Each structure stands twice: as structure tokens, then as C-alpha cells.
Amino acid sequence: MAQFSKKYYIFLIIFLGALSAFGPFVTDMYLPTLPSMAEIFHTTPSLVQMGLATSMLGLAVGQIFFGPLSDKFGRKPMLMASMILFAISTVAAIYSPNIEFFNVCRFLQGLGGSGGIVLSRSVATDCYTGRELAKTLAIIGAVNGIAPVTAPVIGGLVAQAVGWQGIFWILFAIGVALLLMCVLFHESHTAERRYRGSIASLMKNFPIVFRMRYFRIYVAMYAFTCGVLFSYISSASFVIQNYYGFSELMFALFFGVNAMGIGIGSALSLKFRKITRAAMFGAAGVTVTALLQVVAYLLLDTFVVYEVLTFIMLVCIGYLLTSSTTLAMDEGRSVVGTASAAFGASGFLFGGIVSPIVGMGNIMTTTVSTILLCAVCCLTFAIVTVRRKTVDSSVQGA
């Protein structure tokens, strides 16, 4: 484990938490404005939701490049490049003449934001191992929980005051602030540990990580967890505002309270002696709440029931996000930048697939159906993880 002064350790945790929170800020902050943006751009809800999908696609694709490149050139240069790209694309989005141009800018925003997400995991893995890594990721997860809490609340208030463009000016300011914080960051991937091959050969590391024994399972578990999460994120504003009739500000408050569940689950995951057990508990919890959501929608369709079940589901997602990330990053630390890229990209790619799906047809029907399907798949991979680890332990003990 790396040794830091207490002052720098606090800075590092805040910095990594803020970088990992880039995803929630990019995706969540303008959520309260989605219904109104359909009217502003004279388009359909599905096409407006496509901006969410393109940003997640950018968050996925960008990680595939920033992660491996950081193995060769270091974390700090890639962080600074990603923040610059984010700032430029955010300004371009503000002056979008139509929804198509806006969605392209959202993709570029995602590319820029992806650097912070993939490299926050890489830096943590550079510095820590085992349970210390799990502890650091859980702390980052708790800090990360602040982003979904504050982002839609700020977005709702700003949207009511100055419209959606104001939200993107705030995102621009956040990007600039993180760029300035990069100056204080000490490079964690020293020159002697960097990849010596060519840039082209970096891509050959992806088959290496996917040949790792458990890595594929952890990636699949994380991807389906993100499927559940982004099904909720992309539908929440329409469900809470249009379906249940609440205002933009009330949506932001409910969304913020729900997001706290992720931070709670992330912190509680450390209570388990074995990280695989935390994953199993989270997957089982998500599946049970998804089943109850289907039953509630068919028999007892009230907002209170929807809200309670959603909060519990997000607590369970917190367990899964921390446990699957820790397991995957420990498994792939020999090529940590590439492993972090492959892992993170899978989640956002899957999120980009499910986001437009929940906007098709009756939004409540498609949302609860998609969440249930992803939850069952996630539980399946969690069961496989626990069983394979148990078998391995038995064999080693023999």
C-alpha cells in the first residue's frame, strides 16, 4: 500500500471521488429538464433520451482509449487531456442549434468525462491492494454518492432559473476545476512501471484481460448492474414527473434521496468478510426488489411503493458496484489501465443500450421489465462467482 501524508490522502480521496462522479454529473444533472427539452427542441422524448445514450456511449468508448494510453504515458497527462475535451464539448453543447447537434456534443462530453472515471479506478489500484483497495473504492463510492444527490437538485434549481444552458455552464466550471486539481495530483503510475510497447500494441492487452479466469464474470455482473441503474436513471424523470405528476424540483429531491442509497450500500459492503458475499447479497436484493416492482405496478401502483422499492434497489446496487469493481480491478492489476477501461466501458455500453429501450411504449412497463431482466442476469453471474470461488478454495485447501 502506498504511503501518503494525511493532507494528500484527503486530497486524493476527494479528487478521485470527484473524477469518478463525472459520470453521474454528465448523465444526471440535466435529467430534470428532459421532458421540457423535448418541447424546446420540438422533438420526441425518445430522441431527447438519445442524448443520455450518446453520452454513455462516449463514456464507454473514451475509457477504451484513455485507460490503455495511461498505462503507457501515465495517468496525469491523460486526465488533463480528458478534462480539456470535456470543457470544449460542453461549451459546444450550450450553443446547439438542434437536438442532433446536441446529441453529438453529448457524445464528446462523454468522451471527455470518461477519462476521470477510468483513471480514478486506475489510480486507486496503483496505490492500494486487497481490502485497502476495497476500502478506498468504498470511500470513493460514498463521495461519489454526493454527485447524484446534488446534481439533479442543482439542475432542477438552475433549470427553473435560467434554463438548461445554465446547467451546462456549471458542468463546464466543474471540468475546469478538475483540470486545475490535476496540477496538484502526483503521478501514480511511475515511468518504470509503464508499458514499453507501441501504442498499436496496447490494444492487444484487451484480449489478455478477457482471458483472465474471473474477469469476464465480474465484467458481466457489473454490466447488468449498470443495466438496472441506467434503466432507472433514464426513466426516472418521466416516471416521477409525467407519470406521477411531480414538478422538476420535486423530482430532483426524490432522485437525490434515492442516490444516497448507492453510497449507503457501498459503505455497508465492507461489512462482509468476503467481497463475493457482498456481491451475492446485492444481486439477490436487486432481483427481489425488481420482482416486487413488477407486482406493485400490476396490483398496487402508488408513488410511495415505487419510491420505497427504488431506494432499497439502489442500496443493493451500491453493494454490487463496490464489490464487482474491487474484484475486477484486483484480477486485472497486471494491466490495470486496460482492465479499468474494459470494465468501465462495459457498464456504460450496456447503459447506452437500455436507456432508449425504456423510452419505447409505456415507460413503466418497459422500465420494470428491463430492470427485472437485468437483475436476474446479474444474480446469475453473482451465483457463478460465489460457487467458483468456493470450489477454488476447496481445491486449494485439499
C-alpha positions as CSV (number, residue, x, y, z in Angstrom):
1,M,0.0,0.0,0.0
2,A,1.3,3.5,-0.9
3,Q,2.1,5.8,2.0
4,F,0.9,9.4,1.8
5,S,0.7,12.4,4.1
6,K,-2.7,12.8,5.7
7,K,-3.3,16.0,3.8
8,Y,-2.5,14.5,0.4
9,Y,-4.6,11.4,1.2
10,I,-7.6,13.5,1.9
11,F,-7.0,15.5,-1.4
12,L,-6.6,12.2,-3.3
13,I,-9.8,10.7,-2.0
14,I,-11.7,13.9,-2.8
15,F,-10.1,14.1,-6.2
16,L,-10.7,10.5,-7.1
17,G,-14.3,10.8,-5.8
18,A,-14.9,13.9,-8.0
19,L,-13.4,12.2,-11.0
20,S,-15.5,9.1,-10.6
21,A,-18.5,11.3,-10.1
22,F,-18.1,12.7,-13.6
23,G,-20.4,10.0,-15.0
24,P,-23.3,10.9,-12.6
25,F,-22.8,14.6,-13.3
26,V,-22.8,14.2,-17.1
27,T,-25.8,11.9,-17.0
28,D,-27.9,13.2,-14.1
29,M,-27.5,16.9,-13.8
30,Y,-29.8,17.7,-16.8
31,L,-32.3,14.9,-16.1
32,P,-35.0,17.3,-14.6
33,T,-35.0,19.1,-18.0
34,L,-35.6,16.1,-20.2
35,P,-39.4,16.4,-20.5
36,S,-39.1,20.2,-21.2
37,M,-36.2,19.8,-23.7
38,A,-38.5,17.6,-25.9
39,E,-40.6,20.8,-26.3
40,I,-37.7,23.2,-26.6
41,F,-36.1,21.2,-29.5
42,H,-39.6,20.2,-30.9
43,T,-38.8,16.5,-30.8
44,T,-39.8,13.2,-29.2
45,P,-38.9,12.0,-25.7
46,S,-37.0,9.1,-27.2
47,L,-34.8,11.4,-29.2
48,V,-34.1,13.6,-26.2
49,Q,-33.2,10.4,-24.2
50,M,-30.8,9.6,-27.0
51,G,-28.6,12.4,-25.6
52,L,-28.3,10.3,-22.5
53,A,-27.5,7.2,-24.6
54,T,-24.8,9.1,-26.7
55,S,-23.2,10.5,-23.5
56,M,-23.0,7.0,-22.1
57,L,-21.6,5.7,-25.4
58,G,-18.9,8.4,-25.1
59,L,-18.2,7.4,-21.5
60,A,-17.7,3.8,-22.7
61,V,-15.7,4.4,-25.8
62,G,-13.4,7.0,-24.2
63,Q,-12.4,4.6,-21.4
64,I,-11.2,2.1,-24.1
65,F,-8.6,4.7,-25.2
66,F,-7.8,6.7,-22.0
67,G,-7.2,3.6,-19.9
68,P,-4.6,1.9,-22.1
69,L,-2.9,5.1,-23.1
70,S,-2.5,5.9,-19.4
71,D,-0.6,2.6,-19.0
72,K,2.0,4.0,-21.5
73,F,2.0,7.8,-20.8
74,G,0.9,8.0,-17.2
75,R,-2.4,8.9,-15.5
76,K,-1.8,12.7,-15.2
77,P,-1.4,13.6,-18.9
78,M,-4.5,11.6,-19.8
79,L,-6.5,13.2,-17.1
80,M,-5.6,16.7,-18.3
81,A,-6.4,15.8,-21.9
82,S,-9.8,14.4,-20.9
83,M,-10.7,17.5,-18.9
84,I,-9.9,19.8,-21.8
85,L,-12.0,17.8,-24.2
86,F,-14.9,17.8,-21.7
87,A,-14.7,21.6,-21.3
88,I,-14.7,22.3,-25.1
89,S,-17.6,19.9,-25.9
90,T,-19.7,21.3,-23.0
91,V,-19.5,24.8,-24.5
92,A,-20.4,23.5,-27.9
93,A,-23.4,21.7,-26.4
94,I,-24.7,25.0,-24.9
95,Y,-24.9,26.6,-28.4
96,S,-26.6,23.5,-30.1
97,P,-28.9,24.6,-32.9
98,N,-30.9,21.3,-32.9
99,I,-31.2,18.1,-31.0
100,E,-29.0,16.2,-33.4
101,F,-26.0,18.5,-32.8
102,F,-26.7,18.4,-29.1
103,N,-26.6,14.6,-29.1
104,V,-23.2,14.7,-30.9
105,C,-21.9,17.1,-28.3
106,R,-23.2,14.8,-25.6
107,F,-21.1,12.0,-27.1
108,L,-18.0,14.2,-27.0
109,Q,-18.8,15.2,-23.4
110,G,-18.9,11.5,-22.5
111,L,-15.5,11.0,-24.2
112,G,-14.0,13.8,-22.0
113,G,-15.7,12.6,-18.8
114,S,-14.6,9.0,-19.4
115,G,-11.0,9.9,-18.6
116,G,-11.9,10.8,-15.0
117,I,-13.9,7.7,-14.5
118,V,-11.5,5.1,-15.8
119,L,-8.4,6.8,-14.3
120,S,-9.9,7.2,-10.8
121,R,-10.1,3.4,-10.7
122,S,-6.6,3.0,-12.2
123,V,-5.0,5.5,-9.7
124,A,-6.7,3.7,-6.7
125,T,-5.4,0.4,-8.0
126,D,-1.9,1.9,-8.4
127,C,-1.9,2.8,-4.8
128,Y,-3.8,0.0,-3.0
129,T,-4.5,-3.7,-3.0
130,G,-7.0,-6.2,-1.5
131,R,-9.2,-4.9,1.3
132,E,-7.4,-1.5,1.3
133,L,-8.4,-1.2,-2.3
134,A,-12.0,-2.2,-1.4
135,K,-11.9,0.4,1.4
136,T,-10.7,3.1,-0.9
137,L,-13.2,2.3,-3.6
138,A,-16.0,2.3,-0.9
139,I,-14.9,5.7,0.3
140,I,-14.8,7.0,-3.3
141,G,-18.2,5.4,-3.8
142,A,-19.6,7.3,-0.8
143,V,-18.1,10.5,-2.1
144,N,-19.5,9.6,-5.5
145,G,-22.9,9.3,-3.9
146,I,-22.8,13.0,-3.3
147,A,-22.9,13.6,-7.1
148,P,-26.3,12.0,-7.8
149,V,-27.7,13.7,-4.7
150,T,-26.6,17.2,-5.6
151,A,-26.6,17.1,-9.5
152,P,-30.3,16.8,-10.1
153,V,-31.1,19.2,-7.2
154,I,-28.8,21.8,-8.7
155,G,-30.1,21.0,-12.1
156,G,-33.7,21.5,-11.1
157,L,-33.0,24.8,-9.4
158,V,-30.8,26.1,-12.3
159,A,-33.3,24.9,-14.9
160,Q,-36.2,26.8,-13.2
161,A,-34.0,30.0,-13.0
162,V,-32.1,30.2,-16.3
163,G,-32.9,27.0,-18.4
164,W,-30.9,24.0,-19.4
165,Q,-28.0,26.1,-20.7
166,G,-27.2,27.2,-17.2
167,I,-26.8,23.5,-16.2
168,F,-24.1,23.1,-18.8
169,W,-22.2,26.2,-17.8
170,I,-22.0,24.6,-14.3
171,L,-20.7,21.4,-15.9
172,F,-18.1,23.5,-17.7
173,A,-17.0,25.1,-14.4
174,I,-16.7,21.6,-12.8
175,G,-14.5,20.4,-15.7
176,V,-12.2,23.5,-15.3
177,A,-12.0,23.0,-11.6
178,L,-10.9,19.3,-12.0
179,L,-8.4,20.4,-14.6
180,L,-6.8,22.7,-12.0
181,M,-6.8,19.9,-9.5
182,C,-4.8,17.7,-11.9
183,V,-1.9,20.1,-11.4
184,L,-1.8,19.1,-7.7
185,F,-2.1,15.4,-8.4
186,H,1.1,13.4,-8.1
187,E,1.6,10.8,-10.9
188,S,0.7,7.4,-9.5
189,H,2.0,5.3,-12.5
190,T,5.7,5.9,-12.4
191,A,7.9,5.7,-15.5
192,E,9.5,2.4,-14.6
193,R,6.0,0.7,-14.4
194,R,4.7,2.0,-17.7
195,Y,4.0,-0.1,-20.8
196,R,7.0,-0.2,-23.1
197,G,5.4,-1.4,-26.3
198,S,4.0,0.6,-29.1
199,I,0.6,2.4,-29.0
200,A,-0.8,0.0,-31.5
201,S,0.2,-3.0,-29.4
202,L,-1.7,-1.5,-26.4
203,M,-5.0,-2.9,-27.8
204,K,-3.5,-6.4,-27.6
205,N,-3.9,-6.1,-23.8
206,F,-7.7,-6.3,-24.1
207,P,-7.7,-10.0,-25.1
208,I,-5.3,-10.6,-22.2
209,V,-7.7,-9.2,-19.6
210,F,-10.7,-11.0,-21.1
211,R,-8.8,-14.3,-20.9
212,M,-8.4,-13.9,-17.2
213,R,-10.3,-16.5,-15.2
214,Y,-12.8,-14.4,-13.3
215,F,-12.6,-11.0,-15.0
216,R,-15.2,-11.8,-17.6
217,I,-17.7,-12.8,-14.9
218,Y,-17.0,-9.6,-12.9
219,V,-17.5,-7.5,-16.1
220,A,-20.8,-9.2,-16.9
221,M,-22.0,-8.7,-13.3
222,Y,-21.1,-5.0,-13.4
223,A,-22.7,-4.5,-16.9
224,F,-26.0,-5.9,-15.8
225,T,-25.9,-3.9,-12.6
226,C,-25.4,-0.8,-14.8
227,G,-28.3,-2.0,-16.9
228,V,-30.5,-1.9,-13.8
229,L,-29.1,1.5,-12.8
230,F,-29.4,3.2,-16.1
231,S,-32.9,1.8,-16.7
232,Y,-33.9,3.7,-13.6
233,I,-31.8,6.8,-14.4
234,S,-33.2,7.2,-17.9
235,S,-36.8,6.7,-16.9
236,A,-36.9,8.4,-13.5
237,S,-37.7,11.9,-14.7
238,F,-40.6,10.8,-17.0
239,V,-42.0,8.4,-14.3
240,I,-41.8,10.9,-11.4
241,Q,-42.8,14.0,-13.4
242,N,-45.1,12.7,-16.1
243,Y,-46.5,9.5,-14.7
244,Y,-46.8,10.5,-11.1
245,G,-47.2,14.3,-11.7
246,F,-44.4,15.9,-9.6
247,S,-42.5,19.0,-10.5
248,E,-38.9,19.3,-11.8
249,L,-37.7,20.3,-8.3
250,M,-39.6,17.5,-6.5
251,F,-38.1,15.0,-9.0
252,A,-34.6,16.4,-8.2
253,L,-35.2,15.9,-4.5
254,F,-36.6,12.4,-4.8
255,F,-33.8,11.5,-7.2
256,G,-31.2,12.9,-4.8
257,V,-32.6,10.9,-1.8
258,N,-32.6,7.7,-3.9
259,A,-29.0,8.3,-4.9
260,M,-27.9,8.3,-1.3
261,G,-28.9,4.6,-1.3
262,I,-25.9,3.8,-3.6
263,G,-23.5,5.5,-1.1
264,I,-25.1,3.6,1.8
265,G,-24.8,0.3,0.0
266,S,-21.2,1.0,-1.0
267,A,-20.2,1.6,2.6
268,L,-22.1,-1.3,4.0
269,S,-20.5,-3.7,1.5
270,L,-17.3,-3.5,3.7
271,K,-19.2,-5.3,6.5
272,F,-18.9,-8.6,4.6
273,R,-15.7,-10.6,5.3
274,K,-15.7,-11.9,1.7
275,I,-16.3,-9.4,-1.1
276,T,-18.0,-12.1,-3.1
277,R,-20.7,-12.4,-0.4
278,A,-21.4,-8.7,-0.7
279,A,-21.9,-9.2,-4.5
280,M,-24.3,-12.1,-3.8
281,F,-26.3,-10.1,-1.2
282,G,-26.6,-7.1,-3.6
283,A,-27.6,-9.2,-6.6
284,A,-30.2,-11.1,-4.6
285,G,-31.6,-7.8,-3.2
286,V,-31.8,-6.1,-6.6
287,T,-33.7,-9.2,-8.0
288,V,-36.2,-9.3,-5.1
289,T,-37.0,-5.6,-5.4
290,A,-37.3,-5.8,-9.2
291,L,-39.8,-8.6,-8.7
292,L,-41.7,-6.6,-6.2
293,Q,-41.7,-3.6,-8.5
294,V,-43.4,-5.7,-11.2
295,V,-46.0,-6.9,-8.7
296,A,-46.6,-3.4,-7.3
297,Y,-47.0,-2.0,-10.8
298,L,-49.7,-4.6,-11.6
299,L,-51.5,-4.6,-8.3
300,L,-50.6,-1.5,-6.2
301,D,-49.5,1.3,-8.5
302,T,-48.7,4.1,-6.0
303,F,-45.7,6.5,-5.8
304,V,-44.9,5.6,-2.2
305,V,-44.4,1.9,-3.1
306,Y,-42.4,2.9,-6.2
307,E,-40.2,5.2,-4.1
308,V,-39.5,2.7,-1.2
309,L,-38.7,-0.2,-3.6
310,T,-36.4,2.1,-5.7
311,F,-34.4,3.2,-2.7
312,I,-33.9,-0.4,-1.5
313,M,-32.9,-1.4,-5.0
314,L,-30.3,1.4,-5.2
315,V,-28.8,0.4,-1.8
316,C,-28.3,-3.1,-3.2
317,I,-26.7,-1.6,-6.4
318,G,-24.2,0.1,-4.1
319,Y,-23.1,-3.4,-2.8
320,L,-22.7,-4.6,-6.4
321,L,-20.8,-1.6,-7.7
322,T,-18.2,-1.7,-5.0
323,S,-17.8,-5.5,-4.9
324,S,-17.7,-6.0,-8.7
325,T,-15.2,-3.1,-9.1
326,T,-12.9,-4.4,-6.4
327,L,-12.9,-8.0,-7.7
328,A,-12.3,-7.0,-11.3
329,M,-9.5,-4.5,-10.6
330,D,-7.7,-6.9,-8.3
331,E,-7.9,-9.5,-11.0
332,G,-6.6,-7.2,-13.8
333,R,-3.9,-5.2,-11.9
334,S,-1.1,-6.5,-14.2
335,V,-2.5,-4.2,-17.0
336,V,-4.6,-2.0,-14.7
337,G,-5.4,0.8,-17.2
338,T,-6.7,-1.6,-19.8
339,A,-8.6,-3.6,-17.2
340,S,-10.2,-0.5,-15.9
341,A,-11.1,0.6,-19.4
342,A,-12.7,-2.8,-20.4
343,F,-14.6,-2.9,-17.1
344,G,-15.9,0.6,-17.1
345,A,-16.7,0.6,-20.8
346,S,-18.9,-2.5,-20.5
347,G,-21.1,-0.7,-17.9
348,F,-21.7,2.4,-20.0
349,L,-22.2,0.5,-23.2
350,F,-24.9,-1.6,-21.6
351,G,-26.4,1.6,-20.1
352,G,-26.4,3.2,-23.5
353,I,-28.3,0.2,-24.8
354,V,-31.0,0.1,-22.2
355,S,-31.6,3.9,-22.0
356,P,-33.5,4.3,-25.3
357,I,-35.3,1.0,-24.7
358,V,-37.1,2.2,-21.6
359,G,-38.4,5.2,-23.6
360,M,-40.3,2.9,-26.0
361,G,-44.0,2.3,-25.5
362,N,-45.5,2.5,-21.9
363,I,-42.5,3.7,-19.9
364,M,-43.5,2.0,-16.7
365,T,-43.9,-1.4,-18.5
366,T,-40.6,-1.2,-20.3
367,T,-38.8,0.1,-17.2
368,V,-39.8,-2.6,-14.8
369,S,-39.4,-5.3,-17.4
370,T,-35.9,-4.2,-18.3
371,I,-34.8,-3.9,-14.7
372,L,-36.1,-7.3,-13.8
373,L,-34.3,-8.9,-16.8
374,C,-31.0,-7.3,-15.9
375,A,-31.4,-8.1,-12.2
376,V,-31.9,-11.8,-12.9
377,C,-28.8,-11.9,-15.2
378,C,-26.8,-10.1,-12.5
379,L,-27.9,-12.6,-9.9
380,T,-26.9,-15.5,-12.2
381,F,-23.3,-14.2,-12.5
382,A,-23.1,-13.5,-8.8
383,I,-24.1,-17.1,-8.1
384,V,-21.4,-18.3,-10.5
385,T,-18.8,-16.1,-8.8
386,V,-19.5,-17.4,-5.3
387,R,-19.7,-21.1,-6.5
388,R,-16.4,-20.9,-8.4
389,K,-14.6,-19.1,-5.6
390,T,-15.9,-21.8,-3.2
391,V,-14.7,-24.6,-5.5
392,D,-11.3,-23.0,-5.8
393,S,-11.0,-22.6,-2.0
394,S,-11.9,-26.3,-1.5
395,V,-9.3,-27.4,-4.1
396,Q,-6.6,-25.2,-2.6
397,G,-7.4,-26.5,0.9
398,A,-7.2,-30.1,-0.3
